[in-house]
Amino acid sequence: MSTLRAGIADFGILCAAGDDRAACLASLQAGRRFAPTMCRAKTTGQMLPVAAVSTPLPTLPVALASFQCRNNAMAAHILAQIQPAIDQCLARFGPARVAVVVGSSTSGLDETERAHRQRQQNGHLPPGYHFEHQHAMGSLASFIAQATGALGPAYTHSTACASSARAMLSAAALLHANVADAVITGGVDTLCDLTVNGFHALGALSDAPMNPLSAHRNGLNIGEGGALFVLTRDEAPLVLLGGGESMDAHHMSAPDPTGLGARLAMERALQSAGLAASDIAYINLHGTATPANDAMETLAVRDLQSAAPISSTKPMTGHCLGAAGAVEAALCCLAIAAPKPTMPPHIYDGAYDPALPPLHVVSAGERFSGCYILSNSFAFGGSNCALVLGSEVTS
């Protein structure tokens, strides 16, 4: 058995595709793009589409008021979806045996941006601003631990766009090291000026809906949101079977064009899960629609020697950065556990780039032919992570 295998007791999700599991499943099955919100780039003044969450978010209770920021409010919205499973774990195992391992690349940075704009205007930070609880990278894990009463280890991964996928592997490792009996894991990330303007300065953003794998692709759309899971050692209908990581360190912001690091992460994920490439029924691509990522990733999938159908779900959610791995793992779980399981369709203009290796791109309504999914997350600095998820429902 894989040393990273963990049962998924429950999970919740919030993103531009929907504010809960049912809404996100409906978007998946309809192959629906996110409704864009237009954001002005401060560097050029250009208007850019982003995938913002439009759902009203909760105000945190008084005892947690110092944690109030958009990132933690989104986490609170998702926690409400899985609170019964968390409560069951707390009662069964005790608070000290419930851990929190999550991922984020922005945390509450948008709150700090607002605070410093006010400081520029009147010379002081807002009275309610609390750097440690709102902005610091560890604040997401601290908030979730305090909000739920979990007293086990609590920490946040921040490895750019692989953050939440890596957090999920760390959560499974805690279970198998017997450090915890249940782990709340996943990730949340929030739109902010730094990421929009930073990605725009790199030339990575598209001013139109993103178009992964297309000959006409020209960049990504940034999104926000998150997904949180409750993992235990118990068997469950949905399972995290394993995962793999690599660090190719080719460039600070560009992937290794050979795809070697991406392929190593996928191969290690399969080895961890005890599977062959031929066992995988579907691959959820990192699929950012940048020229470099799509070229690299399709080479890596070809070299993996997998004939599995592929798609990117980012046209439905935007690129949720540090939360992308968890959001896409949740979408994969929704797709394969649905009453009529169909693979997430690939949404683009249909003009598959002939310069890319020929691969099987998912069409609308295409059914799963197996029960194992590989989901990729690749990040700046060559931080690569792949997760293997499975469903006993379709096995």
SVG drawing of the C-alpha trace seen along z (x, -y; Angstrom):
<svg xmlns="http://www.w3.org/2000/svg" viewBox="-26 -62 44 64">
<polyline fill="none" stroke="black" stroke-width="0.4" points="0.0,0.0 1.2,-3.5 2.7,-5.3 0.7,-8.4 -2.7,-6.8 -5.4,-8.6 -9.2,-8.5 -11.1,-11.6 -13.7,-11.9 -15.1,-15.1 -14.2,-18.2 -15.5,-21.6 -14.8,-24.1 -15.3,-27.8 -14.1,-29.3 -15.4,-31.2 -17.0,-27.9 -19.3,-27.8 -19.7,-28.4 -20.0,-24.8 -19.7,-21.2 -23.1,-21.2 -22.5,-24.4 -19.0,-23.4 -20.2,-20.1 -22.9,-21.8 -20.2,-24.0 -18.0,-21.0 -20.8,-19.1 -21.9,-22.1 -18.3,-23.0 -18.9,-26.5 -16.2,-29.2 -16.0,-31.6 -17.8,-34.9 -14.9,-37.4 -14.4,-40.4 -12.4,-43.1 -9.3,-44.3 -7.1,-47.2 -3.3,-46.5 -1.6,-49.3 1.6,-48.9 -0.1,-49.7 -3.7,-50.6 -4.8,-47.6 -8.1,-45.9 -7.7,-42.2 -10.2,-39.4 -9.9,-37.7 -11.9,-34.9 -13.2,-36.5 -15.4,-34.8 -18.7,-36.7 -20.3,-34.8 -20.9,-37.0 -18.3,-36.0 -18.8,-35.6 -17.8,-38.1 -15.7,-36.2 -16.9,-35.9 -15.6,-38.3 -13.1,-35.8 -11.5,-35.5 -11.9,-39.2 -8.1,-39.7 -8.1,-37.1 -10.6,-39.0 -9.4,-39.2 -10.7,-37.9 -8.5,-34.8 -9.6,-33.7 -13.3,-34.5 -13.1,-32.3 -11.6,-29.6 -14.5,-30.0 -17.0,-29.6 -15.4,-26.3 -15.0,-25.1 -18.8,-25.4 -19.3,-22.8 -17.1,-20.2 -17.8,-21.1 -19.7,-17.9 -16.7,-15.8 -14.4,-18.0 -16.6,-17.7 -16.7,-13.9 -12.9,-13.7 -12.5,-16.0 -14.9,-13.8 -13.4,-10.5 -9.7,-11.3 -9.5,-14.3 -8.3,-17.9 -4.6,-17.1 -4.8,-14.4 -6.3,-16.7 -3.7,-18.6 -4.0,-21.4 -1.7,-21.6 -2.7,-24.0 -1.2,-26.0 -1.4,-29.6 0.8,-32.0 -1.0,-35.3 -2.5,-34.7 -4.1,-38.1 -1.8,-40.2 -4.8,-42.1 -5.5,-43.3 -2.0,-44.6 -2.3,-46.4 -5.4,-48.2 -3.7,-49.0 -0.7,-50.6 -2.9,-52.6 -4.5,-54.0 -1.1,-54.6 -0.1,-56.6 -3.2,-58.7 -3.3,-59.5 0.0,-58.3 -1.1,-55.3 -2.3,-51.8 -6.0,-50.9 -6.6,-50.2 -7.9,-46.7 -4.9,-45.7 -3.1,-42.6 -0.1,-41.5 0.4,-38.1 -3.2,-37.0 -4.1,-38.6 -1.0,-38.6 1.6,-36.3 1.8,-33.0 1.1,-31.0 -2.1,-32.8 -4.3,-30.5 -3.3,-27.4 -3.6,-29.4 -7.0,-30.6 -8.3,-27.2 -6.9,-25.6 -8.5,-28.3 -11.8,-28.2 -12.1,-24.5 -10.5,-23.7 -7.8,-21.5 -4.8,-21.3 -2.4,-19.1 0.5,-20.5 -0.7,-23.5 1.4,-25.0 1.1,-26.5 3.0,-25.6 3.9,-28.5 5.6,-27.1 3.8,-29.3 1.3,-27.4 2.2,-24.0 1.4,-25.1 -1.8,-23.3 -0.9,-20.1 2.2,-19.8 0.2,-20.5 -2.0,-17.6 1.0,-15.3 2.4,-16.6 -1.0,-15.9 -1.0,-12.3 2.6,-12.0 1.5,-13.2 -1.2,-10.5 1.3,-7.7 3.9,-9.0 1.2,-8.7 1.6,-12.3 -2.1,-12.8 -5.3,-10.8 -7.0,-13.4 -5.8,-16.4 -7.6,-19.4 -5.7,-20.2 -6.0,-22.0 -5.5,-25.6 -7.0,-29.1 -5.6,-32.1 -7.0,-35.5 -6.8,-38.0 -4.5,-41.0 -2.6,-43.7 0.8,-42.0 -0.1,-38.8 -2.1,-40.5 0.6,-43.1 3.4,-40.7 2.1,-38.1 1.2,-41.0 4.8,-42.3 6.0,-38.8 3.8,-38.8 1.9,-35.8 -1.7,-37.2 -4.2,-37.1 -6.6,-40.0 -9.1,-37.4 -10.5,-34.1 -7.6,-31.7 -7.2,-29.2 -5.0,-26.2 -3.4,-24.0 -4.6,-26.2 -2.3,-27.5 -3.8,-30.9 -3.1,-30.8 -1.4,-33.8 -1.6,-33.5 -3.6,-32.8 -6.4,-34.4 -5.7,-34.7 -8.4,-33.4 -9.1,-33.0 -10.8,-30.5 -9.9,-27.3 -10.7,-23.8 -10.3,-22.0 -10.3,-18.3 -10.5,-16.1 -8.1,-13.2 -7.9,-10.2 -6.3,-6.7 -9.8,-5.2 -10.9,-3.8 -13.4,-6.0 -15.1,-6.1 -12.7,-8.9 -9.0,-8.4 -5.7,-10.3 -3.6,-7.4 -0.2,-9.1 1.8,-11.9 5.1,-12.9 7.4,-15.9 10.4,-17.3 12.4,-20.5 14.0,-21.2 15.2,-24.8 15.5,-25.6 14.4,-29.3 12.7,-31.5 9.5,-31.9 9.9,-29.6 9.6,-25.8 12.2,-23.5 11.3,-23.3 12.1,-19.6 9.4,-18.8 11.8,-16.6 10.8,-18.0 7.1,-17.6 7.6,-14.0 9.6,-13.1 6.8,-14.4 4.2,-12.3 6.4,-9.2 7.0,-9.5 3.3,-10.0 2.5,-6.8 5.2,-4.9 3.8,-6.2 0.4,-5.0 1.6,-1.6 0.2,-2.3 1.4,-2.3 0.8,-5.1 -1.6,-2.8 -3.8,-2.7 -4.6,-6.4 -8.0,-7.2 -7.6,-11.0 -4.9,-13.6 -5.9,-17.1 -3.3,-19.3 -1.7,-22.3 -2.8,-23.8 -2.1,-27.5 -2.4,-28.4 1.0,-30.1 3.1,-29.1 5.9,-27.7 3.8,-25.7 1.6,-24.0 4.6,-23.0 6.5,-21.7 3.6,-19.8 2.4,-18.1 6.0,-16.9 6.0,-15.5 2.7,-13.7 3.9,-12.2 7.2,-11.0 5.2,-9.5 3.8,-7.2 0.2,-7.7 -2.7,-7.5 -5.0,-9.0 -7.3,-11.8 -6.2,-15.3 -7.9,-18.6 -7.4,-21.8 -10.1,-23.0 -8.6,-26.5 -10.9,-28.1 -13.7,-27.3 -11.8,-28.7 -9.0,-30.9 -5.5,-30.0 -6.0,-29.9 -2.3,-30.1 -1.4,-28.5 -4.9,-27.0 -4.9,-25.6 -3.8,-22.1 -6.5,-21.7 -9.2,-23.3 -8.4,-21.0 -8.2,-17.9 -11.7,-18.8 -13.0,-19.2 -11.5,-15.8 -13.2,-14.2 -16.5,-15.8 -16.2,-14.6 -15.3,-11.0 -17.8,-10.6 -20.8,-12.0 -23.8,-9.7 -22.8,-9.7 -19.0,-10.3 -17.8,-12.4 -14.3,-13.8 -13.9,-17.6 -14.1,-18.9 -11.3,-20.9 -12.6,-24.4 -10.8,-26.1 -11.3,-27.3 -10.6,-23.8 -7.5,-24.9 -5.1,-22.4 -1.5,-23.7 0.1,-21.4 3.5,-22.1 2.4,-20.2 2.6,-16.4 -0.7,-14.9 -2.7,-13.9 -6.2,-12.8 -8.1,-16.0 -11.3,-15.5 -14.5,-16.3 -17.8,-17.3 -19.6,-14.3 -16.7,-11.9 -17.0,-9.2 -14.3,-7.8 -12.9,-4.4 -11.2,-3.8 -11.1,-5.1 -7.6,-6.8 -6.8,-10.4 -3.5,-12.2 -3.6,-16.0 -0.6,-18.3 0.6,-21.5 3.7,-23.3 5.2,-26.4 7.7,-29.1 11.2,-28.0 10.6,-24.6 8.5,-23.3 6.5,-20.4 3.8,-18.3 1.4,-15.6 -1.4,-13.9 -3.1,-10.6 -6.7,-10.4 -9.1,-7.5 -12.8,-6.6 -14.0,-3.2 -17.4,-4.3 -16.2,-3.6 -13.8,-0.8"/>
</svg>
